[in-house]
Amino acid sequence: MSSPIAGNENFTNVENLVGSLNLVDVASITANTVVAENATIDTQNLLSDLKPTLEGLAVAAVTGSVTYAANTISVSDYDGSAAVSILLPAATAGTVVVHAQGVDTNHATAADLTFNCAGTDVWFTGSNIRTTTGGFDTSVADETQLVYTPEAGGATTNLLTAGNMIYFWCTKAGEWHVAADLSTDVLATTGTFQFAA
């Protein structure tokens, strides 16, 4: 058999190829599709580094301390005026939760925004989130909280501001992955994120 690779006629392993490859429409693959097909795809390796899509998620406006719904974009009115504690739903493979920041976090009080894992759920060890003290904060084993603290005094330079999103997704039961689209303004030099137990 002649080589299918031009300029490399000595390649002769084509005869050893077995099986078939089905055509995959990658534009239609979602986290739920891949998790459902996990008999042939290693979902832990494939999805843990991919920020989830917003397609097909419900959208809900939320106020104050609440439990976020699974597979929902929760648009929050947190502005730093009062502490807000968010409880994530149970970390079930295929679940996506998005915090959409609806307003600026420039209130003079500068109270914390805390995301809490439910029950025995934890952050994936080694998760990174941008912060203004040291570049990134990295989660360690058994951490269950992510805390954002804005700058006090009504700063307009906070890292978390209107239009930003924080993504939470689960590829393995009991374990959340996290990523964030935070302010890219060069003046956004205040406010900190920190993983905690």
C-alpha positions as CSV (number, residue, x, y, z in Angstrom):
1,M,0.0,0.0,0.0
2,S,1.4,3.4,-0.9
3,S,1.8,6.0,1.9
4,P,-0.9,8.6,2.3
5,I,1.7,11.1,3.5
6,A,3.3,13.0,0.6
7,G,7.1,13.0,0.9
8,N,7.1,10.1,3.4
9,E,6.7,7.0,1.2
10,N,8.4,4.8,3.8
11,F,5.5,5.1,6.2
12,T,3.9,1.7,6.1
13,N,1.8,1.4,9.3
14,V,-1.4,2.3,7.6
15,E,-2.3,-1.3,7.3
16,N,-2.2,-1.6,11.1
17,L,-5.0,0.8,11.7
18,V,-8.2,-0.8,12.9
19,G,-11.7,0.3,13.9
20,S,-13.6,3.3,12.7
21,L,-14.0,6.9,13.6
22,N,-17.5,8.4,13.6
23,L,-18.0,12.0,12.5
24,V,-18.4,14.3,15.5
25,D,-20.2,17.6,15.3
26,V,-18.1,19.4,17.9
27,A,-20.4,22.5,17.7
28,S,-23.2,20.5,19.4
29,I,-21.2,18.8,22.2
30,T,-22.1,20.1,25.6
31,A,-20.8,19.1,29.1
32,N,-24.0,17.0,29.6
33,T,-23.4,15.2,26.3
34,V,-19.9,14.3,27.2
35,V,-20.8,13.2,30.7
36,A,-23.6,11.0,29.3
37,E,-21.1,9.4,27.0
38,N,-18.4,8.8,29.6
39,A,-18.1,5.1,28.8
40,T,-15.8,6.2,25.9
41,I,-14.6,9.6,27.0
42,D,-12.6,10.4,30.2
43,T,-14.7,13.3,31.4
44,Q,-12.3,14.2,34.2
45,N,-9.4,14.9,31.9
46,L,-11.5,16.4,29.1
47,L,-13.8,18.8,30.9
48,S,-12.0,19.9,34.0
49,D,-10.1,22.6,32.1
50,L,-13.0,23.9,29.9
51,K,-15.1,26.8,31.0
52,P,-18.7,25.8,30.5
53,T,-20.9,27.3,27.8
54,L,-23.9,29.5,28.8
55,E,-26.2,27.8,26.2
56,G,-29.3,26.3,27.5
57,L,-28.9,27.7,31.1
58,A,-31.8,29.4,32.8
59,V,-31.4,33.0,33.9
60,A,-32.6,34.3,37.3
61,A,-32.2,37.5,39.2
62,V,-31.2,37.0,42.8
63,T,-31.0,39.2,45.9
64,G,-29.0,38.7,49.0
65,S,-27.9,35.3,50.5
66,V,-29.5,32.5,48.5
67,T,-29.0,29.0,47.2
68,Y,-28.1,29.1,43.5
69,A,-30.0,26.8,41.2
70,A,-28.3,24.2,39.1
71,N,-27.8,24.9,35.4
72,T,-28.7,28.6,36.0
73,I,-27.1,32.0,35.5
74,S,-27.8,33.9,38.7
75,V,-27.6,37.6,38.2
76,S,-26.7,39.1,41.6
77,D,-27.3,42.5,43.0
78,Y,-24.4,42.1,45.5
79,D,-22.7,45.5,45.8
80,G,-20.6,45.2,48.9
81,S,-23.1,47.0,51.2
82,A,-23.9,43.8,53.2
83,A,-22.3,40.4,53.5
84,V,-23.8,37.8,51.1
85,S,-23.5,34.1,51.4
86,I,-24.2,31.9,48.4
87,L,-24.8,28.2,48.7
88,L,-24.0,26.2,45.6
89,P,-26.3,23.2,44.7
90,A,-24.9,19.7,45.2
91,A,-21.9,19.0,43.0
92,T,-23.4,16.5,40.5
93,A,-21.5,15.6,37.3
94,G,-22.8,17.8,34.4
95,T,-24.1,20.6,36.7
96,V,-23.2,24.2,35.8
97,V,-23.8,27.3,37.9
98,V,-22.9,30.9,36.9
99,H,-22.7,34.0,39.1
100,A,-23.3,37.0,36.9
101,Q,-22.4,40.3,38.7
102,G,-25.2,42.7,38.0
103,V,-23.8,45.9,39.7
104,D,-20.5,47.4,40.7
105,T,-19.0,46.4,44.0
106,N,-18.2,49.9,45.1
107,H,-20.2,50.4,48.3
108,A,-18.3,52.0,51.2
109,T,-19.0,49.1,53.6
110,A,-17.0,46.5,51.5
111,A,-18.7,43.4,53.0
112,D,-17.7,39.9,51.7
113,L,-19.3,37.8,49.1
114,T,-18.9,34.1,50.0
115,F,-19.6,31.0,47.8
116,N,-20.1,27.8,49.9
117,C,-20.0,24.3,48.7
118,A,-23.0,22.1,49.9
119,G,-22.5,19.2,52.3
120,T,-19.2,17.5,51.8
121,D,-18.5,19.0,48.3
122,V,-15.1,20.7,47.8
123,W,-13.2,22.8,45.2
124,F,-11.1,20.8,42.8
125,T,-7.6,20.9,44.4
126,G,-5.4,23.2,42.4
127,S,-8.1,25.5,41.2
128,N,-6.9,29.0,40.5
129,I,-8.7,32.4,40.7
130,R,-7.2,35.8,40.0
131,T,-6.8,38.2,42.9
132,T,-5.1,41.5,43.5
133,T,-2.7,40.2,46.1
134,G,-0.1,38.0,44.6
135,G,-1.8,37.3,41.2
136,F,-3.8,34.1,41.9
137,D,-5.1,32.2,44.8
138,T,-4.9,28.4,44.5
139,S,-7.2,25.9,46.3
140,V,-5.8,23.1,48.4
141,A,-7.4,19.9,49.5
142,D,-10.8,20.0,51.4
143,E,-11.5,23.8,50.9
144,T,-15.2,24.5,50.7
145,Q,-15.5,28.3,50.4
146,L,-14.5,31.1,47.9
147,V,-14.5,34.5,49.5
148,Y,-14.4,37.9,47.7
149,T,-13.6,41.0,49.7
150,P,-14.0,44.3,47.9
151,E,-11.9,47.4,48.7
152,A,-13.4,49.5,51.5
153,G,-14.4,53.1,51.1
154,G,-16.4,52.9,47.9
155,A,-13.5,52.1,45.6
156,T,-14.4,52.0,41.9
157,T,-11.3,49.9,41.2
158,N,-12.5,46.5,42.3
159,L,-11.7,43.3,40.5
160,L,-15.3,42.1,40.5
161,T,-17.7,44.6,38.8
162,A,-20.8,44.7,36.7
163,G,-20.8,42.3,33.8
164,N,-18.3,39.9,35.3
165,M,-19.0,36.2,35.7
166,I,-17.8,33.4,37.9
167,Y,-18.4,29.9,36.5
168,F,-18.8,26.7,38.6
169,W,-19.0,23.3,37.0
170,C,-18.9,19.7,38.1
171,T,-17.3,16.8,36.2
172,K,-17.0,14.5,39.2
173,A,-19.6,14.1,42.0
174,G,-18.6,16.1,45.1
175,E,-16.1,18.4,43.3
176,W,-16.5,21.9,41.8
177,H,-14.3,23.5,39.2
178,V,-14.2,27.3,39.1
179,A,-13.2,30.0,36.6
180,A,-13.9,33.7,36.3
181,D,-14.2,36.5,33.8
182,L,-13.1,39.4,36.0
183,S,-12.4,43.1,35.2
184,T,-9.5,43.6,32.7
185,D,-9.3,47.3,33.4
186,V,-5.7,48.2,34.3
187,L,-7.2,50.3,37.1
188,A,-8.9,47.2,38.7
189,T,-6.3,46.8,41.3
190,T,-8.4,46.2,44.5
191,G,-10.6,43.4,45.9
192,T,-9.4,39.9,46.7
193,F,-10.5,36.4,46.1
194,Q,-9.5,33.6,48.5
195,F,-10.3,29.9,48.8
196,A,-11.0,28.8,52.4
197,A,-12.0,25.7,54.4
